[in-house]
Amino acid sequence: MMIGLETAPAAGAVPFDLPAELAAHEPPEACGRTRDDVRLLVSRSAADEVSHHAFTELPDILLPGDLLVVNNSATLPAAVAVAAASPAPGPLTVHFSTAMPAGDWLVELRSGRNQDTSPFAGGQPGWRLGLSGGAVLTLTARFSQRLWHARLSAAVIPYLLRHGTPIRYSYVRRAWPIDAYQTVFATWPGSAEMPSAARPFTPEIVTRLVSRGVMIAPVTLHTGVSSLEGGEDPYPESYHVAAATARLVNLTRRHGGRVIAAGTTVVRALESAALDGGAAAGGPVAASAGWTSHVVTAETGVVAVDGLLTGLHEPRSTHLWMLAAFAGPAMLARSYLAAADRGYRWHEFGDVHLLLP
């Protein structure tokens, strides 16, 4: 089918073909392959070229002196079924999305169970939903058309680690254990969905990168549920850029190296830290933590990051707003057309895209 690629909030749509069969239904390991056995699309803006590689070639593509910044947030089993006796008509599932500063959480209500769910438009403040293990979730106020502020009668993260399952959508046809949704860098539980750009990394790939002279540094950004609705702004997310990482970013750029973000979450964290450090006025990236509402687009530009490794995103995904900050509409459309033409796989278990200057 022909659908539109929205490259920025105010940009027009560039059509490209995205057959439904290009969705990655399962991780590579399901077919006896390794995590790193996926494809890598490389876009180089200055050279105006698109090339095709195996992900295992990444250490040969990055340069000595580059800094690869990764997200060490671990994925939570963030989906919980609502008990049958609830105010909702029919089965209901809660997707826990984002911890908020006041101690409540943003949650999404979805009709159905497991992967067969769709956004639930109902609900009202004061609804009390019984969950597994006797916990009660109380809706307090709408945050957006899709998300609610809510409070759980138990500590959320320990509760989810005991009673939750990984969030999955219709294109993932069977359940996979939470380990399938963790990256090699996962350390701090907090993401509703996997920071999936780093999923193909293995200890062997990391070793080859370091041996080549590519530095690796972590940030933390706990990602919420996917934002696939056209016109829906990304919501606040919790992040932390440590002083050591900020220092490495600044040193790398000062000495002519490139800062490569492994994921859109890393870009959001670093650009938020850059704003804290006054980078818009020529200042450095600063150690920074909190909740960020910063939305990176072609209009805001990027000041702390030179390249981006990311997955292949839905045509209406707000992640594409950020990609437009690294590549103009023509290059971005060309890249996605090439990916579709070559049969690249979309979504969290699929192939990846490296955007370089």
C-alpha positions in Angstrom: 0.0 0.0 0.0 1.1 3.6 -0.5 1.4 5.7 2.6 2.9 9.0 3.7 6.2 9.7 5.3 5.8 12.7 7.6 9.3 14.2 8.0 8.4 17.1 10.3 5.4 18.5 12.1 4.6 21.0 9.3 6.1 19.0 6.4 4.2 17.4 3.6 4.0 13.7 3.2 6.4 11.9 0.8 4.8 8.6 -0.4 6.6 5.3 -0.2 5.6 1.6 -0.3 5.4 -0.2 3.0 4.0 -3.7 2.5 2.6 -5.2 5.7 4.9 -8.3 5.3 7.9 -6.1 6.1 7.0 -6.1 9.8 9.5 -8.2 11.9 7.2 -10.7 13.6 9.9 -12.2 15.8 13.5 -11.7 16.9 16.3 -13.2 14.8 17.0 -15.7 17.5 13.7 -17.4 16.7 15.2 -18.6 13.4 18.5 -19.8 15.0 20.3 -16.5 14.1 22.2 -14.2 16.5 20.9 -10.8 17.6 23.4 -9.0 15.3 22.2 -10.9 12.2 20.1 -7.9 10.9 20.7 -5.5 8.2 22.1 -2.0 8.4 21.0 0.8 6.1 23.5 3.7 6.0 22.6 7.2 4.9 25.3 9.8 4.4 23.9 13.3 3.9 27.1 15.0 2.8 27.8 12.4 0.1 24.1 12.1 -0.7 24.3 8.3 -0.7 22.5 5.3 0.7 24.3 2.0 1.2 23.4 -1.4 2.4 25.3 -3.5 5.0 25.1 -6.2 7.6 25.0 -4.8 11.2 28.2 -6.7 11.9 29.9 -4.2 9.7 29.2 -1.3 12.1 32.7 -1.4 13.7 34.2 -0.9 10.3 31.8 2.0 9.4 32.4 4.0 12.6 35.7 5.8 13.0 38.4 5.7 15.7 37.6 8.7 17.9 33.9 8.5 17.5 31.8 8.3 20.6 28.8 5.9 20.6 26.3 6.9 23.3 23.8 4.2 24.4 20.7 4.0 26.5 21.1 1.8 29.6 17.4 1.8 30.5 16.0 -1.7 30.9 12.6 -2.7 29.6 9.8 -3.4 32.1 7.1 -6.0 31.6 4.7 -3.1 31.4 1.4 -4.7 30.3 -1.1 -5.9 32.8 -4.6 -7.3 32.2 -7.5 -5.8 34.0 -9.7 -8.2 36.0 -12.9 -9.2 34.4 -15.0 -7.3 36.8 -14.2 -3.7 35.7 -16.1 -0.6 34.6 -15.0 -1.3 31.0 -17.2 -3.3 28.6 -15.1 -6.2 27.5 -11.4 -7.2 28.1 -9.1 -4.4 29.0 -5.3 -4.2 29.3 -3.2 -1.4 30.9 0.1 -0.4 29.4 2.2 1.4 32.1 4.1 4.2 30.2 5.9 6.8 32.1 6.7 7.7 35.8 5.8 11.3 36.5 7.4 13.7 38.9 4.4 13.7 41.3 4.6 10.0 41.8 1.8 9.0 39.5 2.2 7.2 36.1 1.0 7.8 32.6 -0.9 4.7 31.4 -2.7 3.7 28.3 -5.9 1.7 28.3 -6.3 -0.8 25.5 -9.2 -3.0 24.6 -8.4 -6.7 24.3 -5.6 -9.0 25.6 -2.0 -9.8 24.6 -1.1 -8.5 21.2 -4.7 -8.2 20.0 -5.4 -4.8 21.6 -6.4 -1.4 20.3 -6.6 2.0 22.0 -9.6 2.3 24.4 -11.3 5.7 24.1 -13.4 5.3 27.3 -12.6 5.8 30.9 -13.3 8.6 33.4 -11.5 10.1 36.4 -12.1 8.0 39.5 -12.3 4.7 37.7 -10.8 1.9 39.9 -9.4 -1.0 37.9 -8.6 -4.3 39.7 -5.3 -5.8 38.5 -3.5 -9.1 39.2 -2.3 -9.7 42.7 -5.0 -7.5 44.2 -3.6 -4.2 43.1 -5.9 -1.4 42.2 -5.3 1.3 39.5 -7.1 4.6 39.9 -7.5 6.9 36.9 -7.1 10.5 38.1 -7.1 12.7 35.0 -6.6 12.6 31.2 -3.1 13.6 30.0 -3.9 13.3 26.3 -6.5 11.6 24.1 -4.6 8.3 24.6 -3.0 8.5 28.0 -4.2 8.9 31.6 -2.7 10.0 34.8 -3.1 7.1 37.2 -2.0 5.8 40.6 -1.4 2.2 41.6 -2.0 0.9 45.1 1.4 -0.8 45.1 5.0 0.3 44.1 4.8 0.2 40.3 8.2 -1.2 39.2 8.3 -4.1 41.7 4.6 -4.8 40.9 5.3 -5.0 37.1 8.4 -7.1 37.6 6.2 -9.7 39.4 2.9 -9.4 37.5 3.5 -7.7 34.1 4.3 -9.0 30.6 6.2 -7.2 27.8 4.1 -4.9 25.7 3.5 -6.3 22.2 1.4 -5.3 19.3 -0.4 -7.2 16.5 2.7 -7.7 14.3 4.4 -9.8 17.1 2.4 -13.0 16.8 3.6 -14.9 19.9 4.8 -14.0 23.4 8.5 -13.6 24.0 10.2 -13.5 27.4 11.3 -10.1 28.8 15.0 -11.0 28.0 14.1 -10.7 24.3 13.2 -7.1 25.0 16.5 -6.2 26.8 19.6 -4.7 25.1 23.1 -5.7 26.1 23.4 -2.3 27.8 20.2 -2.6 30.0 20.9 -1.7 33.6 18.2 0.4 35.1 14.5 -0.8 34.8 12.1 1.9 33.7 11.2 1.7 30.0 7.7 0.7 28.9 9.1 -0.4 25.5 12.6 -1.5 24.5 15.1 1.2 23.4 15.3 -1.1 20.4 18.0 0.6 18.3 20.6 -1.1 20.5 19.0 -4.5 20.4 21.4 -5.9 17.7 24.5 -5.2 19.8 26.3 -8.2 21.2 29.4 -8.4 23.5 31.4 -9.3 20.4 30.3 -6.1 18.5 31.0 -4.0 21.6 34.5 -5.5 21.8 35.2 -4.8 18.1 34.1 -1.2 18.5 36.3 -0.6 21.5 39.2 -2.3 19.8 38.8 0.0 16.8 39.0 3.0 19.0 35.3 3.9 19.2 34.4 5.0 22.7 31.1 4.0 24.4 29.2 6.0 27.0 25.8 5.6 28.6 22.8 7.8 29.3 19.5 6.8 30.8 16.1 7.7 29.3 13.1 5.6 30.3 11.0 5.5 27.1 7.2 5.4 27.3 4.7 3.6 25.0 5.0 4.1 21.3 3.6 7.4 19.9 2.1 6.4 16.5 -0.7 8.9 16.3 -0.4 11.6 13.7 0.1 15.0 15.4 0.6 13.6 18.9 3.6 15.3 20.5 6.1 13.1 22.4 5.3 13.4 26.2 7.7 14.0 29.1 10.2 11.2 29.9 12.7 10.7 32.7 16.4 11.0 31.8 19.8 11.2 33.3 23.1 12.3 31.6 26.0 11.7 34.0 28.9 14.1 34.3 31.3 11.5 32.8 29.2 11.1 29.7 28.7 14.9 29.3 32.5 15.3 29.6 33.1 12.6 26.9 30.6 14.2 24.5 32.3 17.6 24.9 35.8 16.3 24.5 34.8 14.2 21.4 33.3 17.2 19.6 36.2 19.5 20.7 38.7 17.2 19.2 36.9 16.5 15.9 35.3 13.2 16.7 31.6 12.4 16.0 29.0 11.7 18.6 26.7 8.9 17.4 23.5 8.3 19.3 22.3 4.7 19.5 18.6 5.5 19.4 16.2 8.4 19.4 16.0 8.2 23.2 19.7 9.0 23.4 19.2 12.0 21.1 16.5 13.4 23.3 18.5 12.9 26.5 21.7 14.5 25.0 19.9 17.4 23.4 18.0 18.1 26.7 21.4 18.1 28.5 22.8 20.4 25.9 20.0 22.9 26.6 20.8 22.7 30.3 24.5 23.4 29.4 23.6 26.4 27.2 24.5 24.7 23.9 22.1 26.8 22.0 24.4 29.7 22.8 27.5 27.7 22.1 27.9 26.1 25.5 28.8 22.5 26.3 26.6 19.5 27.2 26.0 19.5 31.0 25.4 16.8 33.5 21.6 16.8 33.6 18.6 14.8 35.0 14.9 15.1 35.4 11.9 14.9 33.0 12.3 16.3 29.6 9.6 17.6 27.3 12.1 18.6 24.6 11.0 17.6 21.1 13.8 17.4 18.5 12.7 18.3 15.0 14.3 19.8 11.8 13.3 23.2 13.2 15.1 22.8 16.5 18.1 21.1 14.9 20.7 19.1 16.9 23.6 20.6 18.7 25.2 17.7 20.6 24.8 14.7 18.2 26.3 14.1 14.8 24.8 10.8 13.8 22.0 8.5 14.7 21.5 4.7 14.8 17.8 3.9 14.9 15.2 1.5 13.8 12.8 1.9 10.9 9.8 3.8 12.1 6.1 3.8 11.1 5.3 6.5 8.5 3.2 8.5 10.9 5.5 8.1 13.9 6.7 11.3 15.6 10.2 9.7 15.7 10.4 10.8 12.1 10.3 14.4 13.2 13.7 13.8 14.8 15.1 11.9 11.8 14.4 15.0 9.8 16.9 16.9 12.0 19.7 14.6 10.7 18.6 14.2 7.1 16.5 16.5 4.8 13.2 15.3 3.5 14.6 14.1 0.2 17.4 12.0 1.8 15.0 10.6 4.4 12.4 9.7 1.8 15.1 8.1 -0.4 16.4 6.1 2.5 12.9 4.7 3.3 12.1 3.9 -0.3 15.4 2.0 -0.5 14.6 0.1 2.7 11.2 -0.9 1.5 12.5 -1.8 -1.9 15.2 -4.1 -0.4 12.8 -5.8 2.0 14.2 -4.3 5.3 12.2 -5.3 8.4 10.4 -2.7 10.5 9.8 -2.5 14.3 11.7 -3.5 17.4 12.9 -6.9 16.1 13.8 -5.6 12.7 16.7 -3.9 10.9 18.4 -0.6 11.7 19.3 2.6 10.0 22.5 4.7 10.6 22.2 8.4 9.6 25.7 10.0 9.3 26.7 13.6 8.3 
